[in-house]
Amino acid sequence: MRLVTLRAQGGTRAARLDGDTVTELPFADVGELLRSGGDWATRAKATVGGLERRLHDVALAPVIPSPAKIICLGLNYVSHIVEMGRVLPEHPTLFAKYAVALTGPADPIPLPPESVAVDWEAELAIVIGARVRRVSPEDAGRAIAGYTVANDTSMRDWQNRTLQWLQGKSFEASTPLGPALVTPDELPGDPLAPDLEIRTEVDGEVMQLARTGDLLFGPARSIAYISTFMTLEPGDVILTGTPAGVGAGREPPVYLRPGQVVRVAIEGLGELVNRCEAERLGGSVSGLQGGASGTQP
C-alpha cells in the first residue's frame, strides 16, 4: 500500500494511492492515520467513498508533515564514511531534526543567504507505525509502517561550526520528505533490510548512486538502538544516512546554486524533484507552497 498527504483547502488530507488515483481518507495526514491506533492499515485499505482524484491534479505535502520525532543517522553508509575520511563507528551517530525543516516532494529548496555551502543527501527514511521501547532487532519489523524518500539538505558551513550538527541540518523547509509512505510488503527482499538503488541527480548529472544494502546500521538495528533510550511512536521518522557522492566530499567541494534541480530517487519508493531557489531575507521562497503534481511514487 502507498499513502500520501495531500495539500487541501485549509490544510492537508491523508490519501491512499492506487496507480495514479488518490482516494482521500478521513485523517488530516498520514501521521494522524498512523497515530489513530489499532489496525490502521486495514482501515486505510478498506476506505471507500472518499473523494478520488488523479495524482497529477493534486499537490503533495511532506508525507508525515508533523512527526513528533525526526531522528537522523549520520555516517551510516560505508562508502560515505570512507569518502569523509572517518573510521567505521561502533555505534550509530545520531542527531535530531524538527518538523519545521520538512518540505514537500516537489517544493523549492530555499538556499538561505547565511550559507554558501548547501549540499544534497539522498536518504532512505523509515516511518514508525507502532509504539515500541527496547525492541530487539528481530522484532523491529513490527514497528515499521513503511519507507519513504528524504533529502537531508545540509548547510555544511553551519554544520561544521561545532562538533554538533544540529544547526546545519535543521534550516527551515530544507528537507523534502515523500512522496509516499510505501509499506514493506510492496518492496522486494527483506523488509528489515531492503536493498534498493538510491541516487541523486543535480541538473540531470548523477552525483550519488548506491544501494541501501550498504547501510552500516540498517532499519532493524537502528530501531533497536534508538528504542533502547526512547520510546518510538507511530508517525516518528528515522533518516538512515546518505551514501558517497555528496558535494562536500568532492575535490573541490561542489554546492547547490539557485536554479538547479535536485532529484533524489529510491527504487520502488518514488522520487523527490526540487528546484533550488534563493531564500528572501523575509524567509519566503517564491513557489514554496507549490504543488507536487507529477511526482510519482
C-alpha positions in Angstrom: 0.0 0.0 0.0 1.1 3.6 -0.7 -0.1 6.5 1.3 0.3 10.2 0.7 -0.6 13.5 2.3 -2.3 16.0 0.1 -2.5 19.7 0.4 -6.2 20.6 0.6 -8.3 23.6 1.2 -7.3 25.0 4.6 -4.9 22.1 5.5 -3.9 18.6 4.5 -5.5 15.2 3.9 -4.3 11.7 4.1 -4.9 9.6 0.9 -4.4 6.1 -0.4 -2.6 5.9 -3.8 -3.7 3.2 -6.2 -1.9 3.6 -9.5 -2.4 7.2 -10.4 -5.6 7.6 -8.4 -5.6 9.1 -4.9 -8.5 8.4 -2.6 -8.9 10.7 0.4 -9.0 9.1 3.9 -10.8 10.5 7.0 -7.5 11.7 8.5 -5.7 15.1 8.3 -2.4 13.4 7.2 -0.6 10.1 7.1 0.9 10.7 10.6 -2.6 11.1 12.1 -3.7 7.9 10.4 -0.7 6.0 12.0 -1.5 7.5 15.4 -5.1 6.5 15.2 -4.3 3.2 16.8 -5.4 -0.4 16.1 -5.1 -1.8 12.6 -4.5 1.5 10.7 -3.5 -0.4 7.5 -6.8 -2.3 7.3 -8.7 0.9 7.8 -6.8 2.6 5.0 -7.3 -0.3 2.6 -11.0 -0.6 3.4 -11.9 3.1 3.0 -14.3 3.6 0.1 -16.3 6.6 -0.9 -13.6 9.1 -0.3 -13.0 11.8 -2.8 -11.0 10.5 -5.7 -8.6 12.5 -7.9 -5.7 11.9 -10.3 -2.2 12.2 -8.8 -1.1 14.8 -11.3 -4.1 17.0 -10.2 -3.0 17.2 -6.5 -0.3 18.8 -4.5 1.7 16.7 -2.1 2.8 17.8 1.4 5.6 16.0 3.3 4.2 12.5 3.7 4.5 13.0 7.5 4.0 16.7 8.0 4.4 16.9 11.8 6.3 14.0 13.3 6.8 14.1 17.0 10.4 12.9 16.4 12.8 13.0 13.5 15.9 11.0 14.4 18.8 11.0 11.9 21.8 8.8 11.4 25.0 10.2 10.1 28.0 8.4 8.7 26.0 5.3 8.1 27.0 4.2 4.6 30.4 2.5 4.4 31.1 4.3 1.2 30.3 7.7 2.7 32.3 7.1 5.8 35.4 6.4 3.7 34.6 9.4 1.5 34.6 11.7 4.5 37.9 10.2 5.9 36.3 8.7 9.0 36.6 5.3 10.7 33.6 3.0 10.9 31.7 3.8 14.1 30.9 1.2 16.7 27.5 2.8 17.4 25.1 4.9 15.3 25.9 8.6 15.0 22.6 10.3 15.9 21.2 13.8 15.6 17.8 15.3 15.7 15.7 17.3 13.2 12.5 19.2 13.7 9.2 19.3 11.7 9.9 22.9 10.6 12.7 21.5 8.5 10.4 19.4 6.3 9.0 20.4 2.9 7.1 18.7 0.1 8.5 16.3 -2.5 8.3 19.0 -5.3 8.6 22.2 -3.2 11.5 24.6 -3.8 14.6 24.1 -1.6 15.4 27.5 -0.2 19.1 28.4 -0.3 19.5 30.7 2.8 21.6 33.8 2.5 23.5 32.8 5.6 25.0 29.7 3.9 27.3 29.3 0.9 27.7 25.5 1.3 24.3 23.9 0.7 24.7 20.2 0.0 22.5 17.2 -1.0 22.0 13.9 0.8 19.7 11.2 -0.5 18.3 9.1 2.3 16.1 6.1 3.0 13.6 7.2 5.6 11.8 4.8 8.0 8.3 5.7 9.2 7.3 4.2 12.6 3.9 2.6 12.8 3.7 1.1 16.3 4.8 2.1 19.7 8.0 0.3 20.8 10.6 0.5 23.6 13.6 -1.7 23.9 12.6 -3.8 20.9 15.1 -6.3 19.6 16.4 -6.2 16.0 14.5 -9.4 15.4 11.2 -7.8 16.4 11.8 -4.4 15.0 9.8 -5.2 11.9 6.5 -4.7 13.8 7.5 -1.1 14.3 7.9 -0.2 10.6 4.9 1.3 8.9 6.8 1.8 5.7 9.6 3.6 4.0 9.9 6.9 2.1 12.5 9.1 0.5 14.3 12.1 2.1 16.8 14.7 1.0 18.7 15.7 4.1 19.9 19.0 2.6 22.8 20.2 4.7 24.3 23.6 5.2 27.9 22.4 5.6 29.4 25.7 6.8 26.9 25.8 9.6 27.1 22.0 10.3 30.9 22.3 10.7 30.8 25.3 13.1 30.9 22.9 16.1 31.1 19.2 16.7 27.3 19.2 17.0 25.5 19.1 13.6 22.0 20.4 14.5 22.4 24.0 13.1 23.5 22.7 9.7 20.7 20.1 9.5 17.6 22.0 10.6 17.2 25.1 8.4 13.5 25.7 7.7 12.0 23.9 4.7 15.3 22.2 3.9 14.3 18.5 4.0 12.0 17.2 1.3 10.1 14.1 2.5 7.9 11.8 0.4 6.3 11.4 -2.0 4.6 8.4 -0.4 4.8 6.0 2.6 5.3 2.6 1.0 4.5 -0.4 3.2 7.3 -3.1 3.4 5.2 -5.7 1.5 5.5 -3.6 -1.6 9.3 -4.0 -1.7 11.4 -6.9 -2.8 13.6 -8.8 -0.5 14.0 -8.5 3.3 11.6 -5.8 4.7 14.0 -5.2 7.6 17.0 -4.7 5.3 15.8 -3.5 1.8 18.5 -3.4 -0.8 17.3 -0.7 -3.1 19.0 1.6 -5.6 19.4 5.1 -4.2 20.5 8.1 -6.4 20.8 11.8 -6.5 20.9 13.9 -9.7 21.7 17.6 -9.9 20.5 19.1 -13.2 20.5 15.5 -14.6 24.1 14.7 -13.6 24.3 11.7 -11.3 26.0 12.7 -8.0 25.1 9.7 -5.8 24.5 6.1 -6.9 24.4 3.3 -4.3 22.2 0.7 -2.7 20.6 0.8 0.7 22.2 -2.6 1.4 25.4 -0.6 2.0 24.0 0.8 5.3 26.2 0.0 8.2 23.2 0.2 10.6 20.1 -0.9 8.8 16.5 -0.3 9.7 16.2 -3.2 12.3 19.5 -2.3 14.1 18.7 1.4 14.1 15.2 0.9 15.5 16.5 -1.4 18.2 19.3 1.0 19.2 17.1 4.1 19.3 14.3 2.4 21.2 16.7 1.5 23.9 16.8 5.1 25.2 13.4 6.5 23.9 10.0 5.2 23.0 9.4 5.3 19.3 5.8 6.1 18.4 3.6 6.0 15.3 4.5 8.8 12.9 8.1 9.2 14.1 10.6 9.3 11.2 14.1 7.9 11.1 16.5 9.1 8.4 19.1 6.4 7.8 22.0 8.4 6.4 23.5 9.1 2.9 25.8 7.3 0.6 29.0 8.6 -1.1 28.8 11.4 -3.6 27.9 14.4 -1.5 29.2 17.8 -2.6 31.4 18.2 0.4 33.2 15.0 -0.4 34.4 16.3 -3.8 37.6 17.9 -4.7 37.0 20.8 -4.9 33.7 20.8 -3.0 30.5 21.4 -5.1 27.4 23.0 -3.6 23.9 23.9 -4.8 23.1 27.1 -6.7 19.9 28.9 -7.4 18.0 27.4 -10.4 19.5 23.9 -10.1 17.1 21.0 -9.8 17.8 18.1 -7.4 16.3 14.7 -8.0 16.5 12.1 -5.3 15.1 8.7 -6.1 14.9 5.3 -4.4 13.9 2.2 -6.2 10.3 1.3 -5.5 9.7 4.3 -3.3 9.5 7.2 -5.8 11.4 10.4 -6.2 11.8 14.0 -4.9 12.3 16.7 -7.5 13.1 20.1 -6.0 14.3 23.3 -7.6 16.8 25.4 -5.6 15.7 29.0 -5.1 17.4 31.8 -3.2 15.6 32.5 0.0 14.5 36.1 0.5 15.5 37.8 3.7 11.9 37.7 4.9 12.1 33.9 4.9 9.9 33.3 1.9 10.7 31.5 -1.3 8.6 32.0 -4.4 6.5 28.9 -5.0 7.2 27.4 -1.6 3.6 26.3 -1.4 3.6 24.9 -5.0 2.2 21.5 -5.8 3.9 18.2 -6.3 2.0 17.2 -9.3 3.9 14.8 -11.5 5.9 13.4 -8.6 5.5 9.7 -9.0 5.8 7.4 -6.0 
